[in-house]
Amino acid sequence: MRVMVIVKATADSEAGVMPSEQLMTEMGAYNEQLVNAGVMLAGEGLHPSAKGARVQFSGTNRTVVDGPFAETKELVAGFWLWQVRSMDEAIEWVKRCPNPMLGPSEIEIRPVFEAEDFGAEYTPELREQEDRLRAKVESQQA
């Protein structure tokens, strides 16, 4: 199963406080363990929400809202995409993670939808389209 592992933002990360060399070294070692175990598919840190934007949808209307965004506890500071056998395995990996922030922090784990999760609405034509798009993305990254 694939999971998205979400590092929640803090007041420090939203203020643009950068990690120390020690934390970067610890995270680098942790990421290396994830890669060597065949778990890590992707992972990145994100700039503070002040550098971002949101697009709000209401019917056919689109409204752009520039950051920063107020609710820090609901913001994302970084993420990983992992391939694991179970949610329990993902939890065990997260428990081994260095604290990603200077103070208290939180990491959320969410399963990624797979084709079988969508049922009959995910037609063979939609599956074929998805496979074609994934193959194109992979070839563009190669």
Buried (B, 14 or more C-beta within 10 A) or exposed (E): EBBBBBBBBBEBBBEEEEBEEEBEEBBEEBBEEBEEEEBBBEBEBBEBBEEBEEEEEEEEEEEEEEBEBEEBEEBBBBBBBBBBEEEEBBBEBBEEBBEBBBEEBEBEBEEEEEEEEEEEEBEEEEEEEEEEEEEEEEEEEE
